[in-house]
């Protein structure tokens, strides 16, 4: 399948997903929604992909939903799909697909990221921003609510007080404020953003076990909803038992002792142990 509103490519074991509607500041559409889901399906199915970088074409990351449809923009955007009897929010379908990625996801936010343009990044694992980037959870200024499951993700990332401040004012703020509020991990000069994202992605690809990374990603995210450390302890213990004697653990220790870079033999496509959490669980059967 070819893409019309994103680009997808793999180089040096890193997949790049580029939002590609630069004439519309990469505004989000139903077509883009489907293509993003397909891109993450491809990345998960490809054992050569060790990390995913998401960025935008031109001067924006994503300016939010395309409002070209006028006042009816937000009505019935998922075309018949429902959750608990309500039409599914399109941004949420993308966010939940990213959430269950088996590969770590790095957002390289190269410009304005507003509305769904910022909420789609919340289930990504690391957010890096260009100095020129701007952010806005503008939903209250459009008469709608925070979407893309951001009422779950945002307070866990930045805390409830900061999440509420940004969401109920709907104001647009700078990359510096995003860094101070812990929405992003680092801010880079514009021309250094993508090199920094790829450097991080290659550090993962060159030095780590793909199966370990997938398991750690699921443990970390699912652990945000654990009722106590005992749940985390039980999950950790099961995976330590399943992976401790597996080929990647043998290779990791042997490579360390031999002072060489490891060559991990296990693959996400066929070697994930049963103890890797299935997250996020779908209680609605969609």
MARZAGU-572808 format. One record per atom (N, C-alpha, C): y, z, x. Coordinates in pm, whole numbers, padded with zeros to 5 digits, always signed. Atoms other than C-alpha are relative to their C-alpha. Layout:
! residues N
YZX;...
This chain:
! residues 286
-00120+00000+00085;+00000+00000+00000;+00124+00000+00088;-00127+00001-00069;+00346-00094+00130;+00100+00091-00071;-00102-00088+00054;+00651+00124+00077;+00132-00075-00011;-00130+00065+00019;+00992+00018-00055;+00117+00094+00020;-00111-00094-00008;+01198+00338-00045;-00019+00106+00108;+00019-00080-00120;+01049+00515+00256;-00061-00090+00106;+00079+00059-00108;+00916+00411+00595;-00102+00102+00044;+00105-00087-00051;+00592+00551+00733;-00061-00065+00122;+00062+00052-00121;+00460+00509+01084;-00056+00114+00083;+00064-00098-00087;+00246+00687+01342;+00013-00046+00144;-00013+00026-00143;+00327+00701+01715;-00035+00127+00076;+00036-00115-00084;+00172+00931+01975;-00047+00119-00084;+00062-00102+00086;-00016+01123+01701;+00101+00075-00086;-00103-00059+00087;+00307+01202+01514;+00037-00103-00106;-00042+00086+00111;+00373+01052+01170;+00147+00025-00027;-00140-00011+00040;+00733+00979+01078;+00016-00055-00141;-00034+00041+00136;+00840+00965+00713;+00152-00008-00006;-00145+00020+00005;+01189+00818+00676;+00041-00038-00142;-00056+00035+00130;+01370+00825+00342;+00093-00119+00022;-00063+00126-00037;+01507+00472+00324;+00070-00067-00118;-00092+00065+00094;+01777+00403+00067;+00142+00028+00053;-00126-00042-00064;+02076+00427+00303;+00124-00040-00078;-00115+00041+00080;+02307+00239+00068;+00030+00099-00112;-00015-00103+00102;+02253+00524-00183;-00016+00140+00060;+00016-00127-00070;+02244+00803+00079;-00139+00059-00021;+00141-00038+00017;+01866+00807+00031;-00024+00085-00124;+00015-00075+00125;+01902+00938-00324;-00143-00015-00053;+00138-00014+00043;+01573+01044-00480;-00023-00073-00132;+00039+00072+00121;+01403+00823-00739;-00146+00026-00031;+00141-00013+00036;+01073+00814-00923;-00087-00078+00098;+00075+00079-00098;+00959+00543-00682;-00014+00077+00131;+00007-00078-00124;+01047+00756-00378;-00096+00116-00016;+00091-00112+00026;+00862+01046-00536;-00145-00042+00022;+00138+00046-00016;+00539+00847-00556;-00033-00039+00142;+00024+00043-00137;+00577+00703-00208;-00011+00119+00095;+00012-00119-00083;+00632+01046-00053;-00137+00066-00016;+00132-00057+00023;+00315+01178-00216;-00106-00082+00071;+00096+00088-00067;+00123+00875-00087;+00008+00016+00152;-00015-00016-00145;+00267+00923+00264;-00071+00126+00049;+00067-00123-00042;+00142+01282+00281;-00151-00009-00021;+00143+00026+00013;-00195+01171+00147;-00053-00075+00123;+00041+00077-00118;-00212+00920+00433;-00006+00089+00124;-00005-00086-00118;-00112+01176+00694;-00118+00095+00003;+00112-00093+00004;-00376+01424+00579;-00133-00070+00026;+00126+00073-00013;-00646+01156+00575;-00020-00058+00140;+00003+00064-00131;-00566+01035+00929;-00015+00108+00108;+00022-00101-00103;-00721+01253+01201;+00082-00025+00125;-00087+00028-00115;-00494+01082+01454;+00138+00064-00017;-00131-00062+00026;-00191+01246+01288;-00012+00150+00022;+00004-00143-00029;-00124+01592+01428;+00123+00073-00054;-00121-00060+00056;+00227+01653+01289;+00077-00109-00072;-00081+00094+00079;+00472+01493+01046;+00147+00037+00017;-00145-00016-00006;+00846+01446+01099;+00060-00075-00119;-00066+00062+00116;+01060+01376+00790;+00150-00006+00028;-00143+00016-00024;+01412+01235+00826;+00055-00105-00096;-00063+00097+00088;+01659+01003+00654;+00059-00117+00078;-00061+00117-00061;+01786+00654+00730;+00152+00005-00021;-00145+00004+00014;+02157+00609+00793;+00064+00136+00021;-00078-00121-00027;+02406+00892+00767;-00037+00118-00087;+00041-00110+00088;+02228+01107+00507;-00148+00029+00018;+00141-00033+00016;+01901+01291+00476;-00042-00039-00142;+00022+00037+00140;+01894+01280+00095;+00109+00065-00084;-00114-00050+00077;+02193+01314-00137;-00039+00054-00136;+00046-00053+00127;+01978+01444-00423;-00049-00109-00092;+00047+00097+00098;+01864+01271-00739;+00100-00113-00016;-00086+00114+00028;+01999+00922-00798;+00056+00015-00142;-00064-00024+00130;+02251+00976-01079;+00046-00128-00067;-00042+00127+00056;+02292+00607-01152;-00037-00019-00146;+00040+00010+00140;+02118+00656-01487;+00090+00075-00095;-00095-00070+00086;+02407+00866-01614;-00054+00131-00052;+00030-00132+00054;+02374+01171-01837;-00146+00025-00029;+00142-00018+00028;+02006+01110-01908;-00087+00004+00124;+00073+00006-00126;+01908+01122-01542;-00119+00095+00003;+00102-00102-00019;+01704+01441-01571;-00096+00012-00118;+00085-00007+00117;+01523+01365-01896;-00130-00076+00024;+00132+00064-00005;+01148+01296-01873;-00026-00078+00126;+00006+00076-00123;+01150+01200-01506;-00141-00025+00051;+00135+00021-00052;+00775+01225-01450;-00087-00084-00093;+00064+00106+00079;+00682+00979-01724;-00138+00042-00053;+00122-00038+00071;+00421+01167-01922;-00080+00110+00063;+00074-00110-00062;+00286+01418-01669;+00058+00133-00050;-00046-00129+00052;+00301+01774-01801;-00063+00114+00078;+00055-00124-00055;+00250+02127-01673;+00032+00110-00100;-00015-00105+00101;+00192+02408-01921;+00078-00049-00121;-00061+00058+00118;+00310+02173-02196;+00137-00061+00020;-00134+00054-00027;+00640+02070-02029;-00010-00120+00095;-00001+00110-00097;+00720+01741-01851;+00018+00052+00142;-00007-00049-00138;+00665+01794-01478;+00130-00044+00068;-00115+00030-00083;+00968+01813-01253;-00044-00087+00117;+00040+00094-00104;+00949+01518-01013;+00010+00057+00140;-00013-00063-00131;+01080+01711-00715;-00112+00098+00027;+00108-00097-00017;+00816+01974-00776;-00131-00065+00037;+00125+00067-00038;+00534+01721-00751;+00000-00032+00149;-00009+00026-00144;+00659+01627-00403;-00011+00130+00078;+00001-00128-00072;+00720+01988-00294;-00141+00058+00005;+00135-00057+00002;+00372+02096-00401;-00096-00083+00083;+00084+00082-00089;+00215+01799-00221;+00026+00035+00146;-00033-00040-00137;+00400+01891+00098;-00058+00138+00029;+00050-00136-00019;+00299+02254+00048;-00146+00002+00039;+00142-00003-00032;-00070+02170+00064;-00039-00092+00116;+00027+00080-00119;-00036+01949+00372;-00088+00075+00097;+00082-00058-00105;-00297+02011+00638;+00060-00020+00139;-00069+00024-00126;-00058+01894+00909;+00136+00070-00005;-00133-00061+00000;+00257+02083+01014;+00108-00104-00023;-00105+00093+00042;+00574+01926+00875;+00134+00049+00054;-00129-00031-00060;+00908+01918+01058;+00106-00084-00068;-00113+00072+00060;+01227+01827+00872;+00107-00019+00106;-00112+00032-00089;+01487+01652+01089;+00115-00043-00090;-00102+00021+00104;+01787+01685+00858;+00125-00056+00066;-00098+00074-00079;+02027+01424+00990;+00135-00016-00068;-00126+00016+00074;+02302+01442+00727;-00008+00079-00128;+00001-00075+00125;+02375+01560+00373;-00140+00015-00060;+00127-00032+00067;+02076+01730+00204;+00038+00085-00120;-00056-00062+00120;+02173+01815-00152;-00101-00009-00113;+00092+00003+00113;+01975+01905-00464;-00143-00012+00048;+00139+00020-00043;+01620+01777-00429;-00006-00040+00147;-00004+00032-00142;+01728+01655-00086;-00016+00120+00090;+00025-00121-00079;+01721+02014+00034;-00123+00074-00051;+00115-00075+00049;+01460+02166-00198;-00132-00062+00045;+00125+00059-00048;+01198+01912-00085;-00034+00045+00141;+00028-00045-00135;+01235+02052+00267;-00053+00143+00006;+00036-00142-00005;+01156+02412+00170;-00148+00024+00031;+00138-00020-00039;+00775+02375+00189;-00035-00061+00136;+00023+00047-00136;+00814+02202+00527;+00003+00122+00092;+00023-00117-00083;+00728+02432+00815;+00117+00035+00090;-00116-00021-00086;+01030+02388+01040;+00110-00096-00045;-00115+00084+00033;+01376+02260+00949;+00098+00003+00116;-00102+00019-00102;+01602+02127+01224;+00113-00079-00061;-00114+00066+00061;+01953+02012+01139;+00093-00059+00105;-00108+00055-00081;+02214+01786+01292;+00128+00078-00029;-00126-00071+00020;+02559+01935+01339;+00076-00054-00120;-00072+00060+00112;+02689+01693+01074;-00067+00024-00135;+00072-00020+00126;+02432+01799+00813;+00077+00095-00092;-00057-00087+00102;+02552+01957+00490;-00108+00026-00104;+00104-00044+00092;+02347+02144+00232;+00063+00046-00131;-00050-00048+00127;+02387+02219-00136;-00109+00012-00104;+00088-00022+00115;+02175+02374-00409;+00089-00010-00124;-00112+00028+00090;+02407+02213-00663;-00038+00002-00148;+00056+00017+00134;+02196+02245-00978;+00087+00061-00110;-00083-00064+00102;+02420+02488-01167;+00126-00081-00028;-00117+00087+00021;+02707+02241-01118;-00035-00129-00073;+00045+00117+00077;+02497+01973-01290;-00059+00041-00134;+00051-00048+00128;+02388+02191-01581;-00150+00010-00008;+00146-00012-00001;+02024+02220-01471;-00037+00123+00085;+00045-00117-00076;+01815+02472-01276;-00058-00043+00135;+00069+00025-00126;+01674+02500-00927;-00140-00053-00031;+00126+00069+00029;+01367+02275-00913;-00084-00008+00127;+00090+00019-00115;+01090+02165-00675;-00059+00133+00047;+00056-00132-00029;+00948+02520-00695;+00088+00080+00096;-00089-00066-00096;+01254+02633-00497;+00028+00145-00039;-00017-00141+00036;+01281+02956-00698;-00110+00086+00062;+00104-00070-00076;+00958+03050-00518;+00027-00008+00149;-00014+00020-00144;+01029+02901-00175;+00128+00060+00057;-00128-00035-00063;+01398+02969-00118;+00016+00149+00026;-00016-00142-00031;+01404+03350-00158;-00094+00050+00110;+00093-00041-00105;+01100+03378+00069;+00048-00046+00137;-00049+00051-00128;+01276+03176+00338;+00128+00072+00042;-00132-00053-00039;+01630+03318+00326;+00031+00136-00061;-00028-00126+00068;+01601+03632+00109;+00067-00025-00134;-00048+00020+00137;+01699+03680-00254;+00152-00004-00009;-00145-00004+00011;+02066+03760-00194;+00063-00132+00042;-00055+00128-00045;+02142+03447+00007;-00044-00113-00093;+00048+00103+00093;+01926+03236-00225;+00085-00002-00126;-00082-00006+00121;+02122+03357-00525;+00143-00047+00026;-00136+00045-00031;+02457+03303-00356;+00009-00151+00002;-00005+00146-00009;+02380+02942-00273;-00033-00066-00134;+00043+00066+00123;+02210+02867-00606;+00100+00016-00114;-00089-00019+00115;+02460+03020-00848;+00142-00050+00024;-00130+00065-00026;+02770+02888-00672;-00014-00151+00001;+00021+00144-00010;+02620+02544-00616;+00087-00067+00104;-00093+00060-00096;+02861+02493-00326;-00076-00067+00115;+00054+00069-00116;+02797+02263-00034;+00046+00074+00125;-00032-00080-00117;+02783+02437+00303;-00048-00070+00127;+00020+00066-00130;+02761+02352+00672;-00134+00033+00062;+00120-00029-00077;+02473+02337+00915;+00009+00136+00067;-00017-00130-00063;+02620+02641+01088;-00033+00112-00097;+00032-00101+00100;+02597+02842+00764;-00149-00001-00031;+00144+00009+00024;+02244+02713+00708;-00077+00071+00111;+00064-00068-00111;+02149+02839+01053;+00017+00151-00010;-00026-00143+00014;+02312+03176+00997;-00084+00060-00112;+00079-00047+00113;+02129+03208+00665;-00149-00022+00015;+00141+00022-00034;+01796+03109+00827;-00066-00107-00085;+00057+00115+00069;+01753+02800+00615;-00055-00100+00100;+00047+00087-00107;+01718+02600+00937;-00025+00084+00125;+00035-00073-00122;+01570+02706+01270;+00097-00027+00114;-00089+00038-00109;+01805+02516+01499;+00095-00107-00049;-00097+00107+00024;+02112+02294+01490;+00022-00073+00132;-00013+00083-00120;+02143+02005+01735;+00115-00099-00016;-00089+00116+00008;+02410+01748+01821;-00073-00116-00066;+00065+00103+00082;+02345+01450+01597;-00097-00087+00078;+00083+00093-00076;+02205+01228+01872;-00118+00068+00068;+00111-00073-00061;+01969+01502+01992;-00100+00050-00104;+00085-00056+00106;+01812+01585+01653;-00141-00056+00003;+00134+00058+00003;+01522+01339+01644;-00077+00025+00129;+00075-00036-00121;+01432+01387+02011;-00051+00144-00004;+00044-00139+00009;+01415+01763+01946;-00117+00013-00097;+00109-00006+00097;+01194+01711+01639;-00129-00057+00060;+00119+00060-00060;+00958+01483+01831;-00053+00085+00115;+00046-00089-00107;+00946+01721+02127;-00085+00113-00058;+00077-00106+00065;+00830+01997+01893;-00133-00054-00052;+00123+00059+00054;+00578+01766+01723;-00100-00029+00111;+00091+00031-00111;+00436+01655+02058;-00056+00127+00063;+00053-00125-00052;+00405+02015+02174;-00122+00045-00081;+00115-00030+00087;+00176+02071+01875;-00115-00095+00030;+00104+00101-00016;-00013+01744+01924;-00072+00011+00134;+00057+00003-00135;-00069+01789+02297;-00075+00127+00038;+00049-00128-00050;-00170+02153+02315;-00086+00082-00095;+00064-00086+00098;-00334+02278+01998;-00119-00067-00068;+00112+00046+00082;-00648+02248+01789;+00051-00038-00139;-00042+00045+00133;-00587+02044+01474;-00056+00089-00110;+00064-00086+00100;-00832+02262+01281;+00066+00137-00001;-00069-00129-00006;-00666+02581+01405;+00136-00007-00067;-00133+00014+00059;-00323+02453+01305;-00008-00009-00151;+00015+00011+00145;-00440+02354+00956;-00033+00136-00061;+00039-00131+00052;-00603+02695+00909;+00117+00099+00006;-00115-00090-00014;-00298+02883+01040;+00106-00033-00104;-00100+00038+00100;-00066+02683+00813;-00036+00056-00137;+00043-00051+00131;-00270+02775+00506;+00003+00153-00003;-00004-00146-00004;-00304+03139+00615;+00143+00052-00015;-00138-00047+00003;+00070+03177+00669;+00061-00016-00139;-00064+00024+00131;+00184+03017+00342;-00068+00080-00110;+00067-00076+00106;-00085+03175+00124;+00025+00149+00016;-00026-00141-00024;-00012+03509+00287;+00130+00050-00061;-00126-00040+00063;+00337+03507+00134;-00022+00060-00139;+00030-00053+00133;+00173+03588-00200;-00107+00107+00002;+00102-00104-00008;-00080+03841-00071;+00055+00132-00051;-00046-00128+00057;-00063+04176-00246;+00007+00111+00104;-00004-00101-00106;-00124+04371+00075;-00051-00063+00128;+00056+00052-00126;-00209+04323+00445;-00151-00011-00002;+00146+00009+00006;-00572+04377+00348;-00048-00139-00040;+00038+00138+00036;-00584+04036+00184;+00009-00091+00121;-00013+00079-00122;-00454+03881+00504;-00111+00033+00099;+00105-00043-00092;-00703+04084+00707;-00134-00063-00038;+00126+00059+00046;-00992+03960+00495;-00005-00150+00030;-00005+00144-00026;-00879+03597+00525;-00009-00029+00149;+00006+00018-00145;-00820+03627+00899;-00142+00022+00052;+00132-00037-00050;-01157+03793+00953;-00102-00110-00028;+00096+00106+00034;-01347+03520+00769;+00018-00120+00093;-00023+00118-00082;-01181+03241+00967;-00028+00028+00148;+00037-00033-00137;-01220+03425+01299;-00152-00010+00018;+00146+00009-00007;-01592+03449+01223;-00047-00145-00003;+00042+00139+00013;-01616+03082+01123;+00040-00085+00120;-00050+00084-00109;-01412+02942+01414;-00027+00058+00138;+00012-00063-00131;-01480+03193+01691;-00108-00058+00088;+00107+00061-00078;-01803+03022+01796;-00005-00150-00011;-00003+00144+00024;-01702+02669+01698;+00045-00074+00128;-00030+00075-00122;-01651+02388+01952;+00145+00010+00048;-00140-00008-00045;-01270+02413+01954;+00028+00131+00073;-00020-00128-00068;-01280+02782+02048;-00064-00002+00139;+00066+00013-00131;-01528+02709+02327;+00087-00082+00095;-00085+00086-00083;-01306+02429+02456;+00131+00067+00037;-00127-00065-00027;-00987+02632+02425;-00011+00104+00111;+00019-00103-00103;-01121+02919+02634;-00038-00063+00134;+00043+00065-00123;-01292+02692+02886;+00116-00070+00069;-00115+00069-00059;-00978+02483+02937;+00097+00098+00063;-00087-00103-00057;-00773+02799+02992;-00055+00050+00134;+00060-00051-00123;-01017+02929+03252;+00000-00105+00111;+00001+00108-00099;-01030+02589+03424;+00140-00053+00031;-00141+00036-00024;-00648+02561+03416;+00026-00149-00023;-00023+00139+00040;-00644+02226+03237;+00040-00006-00146;-00035+00019+00141;-00517+02087+02908;-00127-00015-00082;+00123+00010+00081;-00777+02128+02630;-00014-00136-00068;+00032+00121+00077;-00946+01834+02462;-00087+00044-00117;+00071-00060+00112;-01038+01977+02125;-00081-00105-00076;+00084+00102+00064;-01333+01792+01962;+00002+00002-00152;+00011-00011+00145;-01302+01916+01602;+00112-00078-00070;-00095+00081+00076;-01123+01712+01334;+00021+00059-00139;-00033-00052+00132;-00946+01816+01016;-00081-00071-00108;+00068+00078+00103;-01118+01537+00824;-00141+00045-00031;+00138-00037+00028;-01467+01681+00861;-00041+00138+00044;+00041-00125-00062;-01459+02016+01035;+00074+00123-00049;-00066-00120+00051;-01242+02248+00828;-00104+00097-00054;+00098-00096+00050;-01440+02568+00766;+00030+00040-00145;-00019-00037+00141;-01491+02695+00410;+00106+00108-00021;-00093-00111+00016;-01267+02995+00475;+00146-00040-00003;-00140+00043+00006;-00947+02786+00496;+00047+00010-00145;-00044-00017+00139;-00751+02889+00185;+00037-00132-00066;-00045+00112+00081;-00704+02631-00088;+00133+00040-00061;-00133-00045+00040;-00330+02667-00130;+00096-00117-00008;-00012-00096+00110;-00130+02647-00346;-00101-00032-00112;+00095+00018+00110;-00386+02700-00622;+00074-00052-00124;-00058+00058+00121;-00325+02512-00947;-00062+00067-00122;+00058-00068+00118;-00376+02743-01247;+00013-00082-00128;-00026+00078+00121;-00266+02469-01490;-00088-00125-00013;+00091+00112+00009;-00524+02203-01409;+00066-00135+00003;-00068+00129-00007;-00277+01927-01328;-00034-00071+00131;
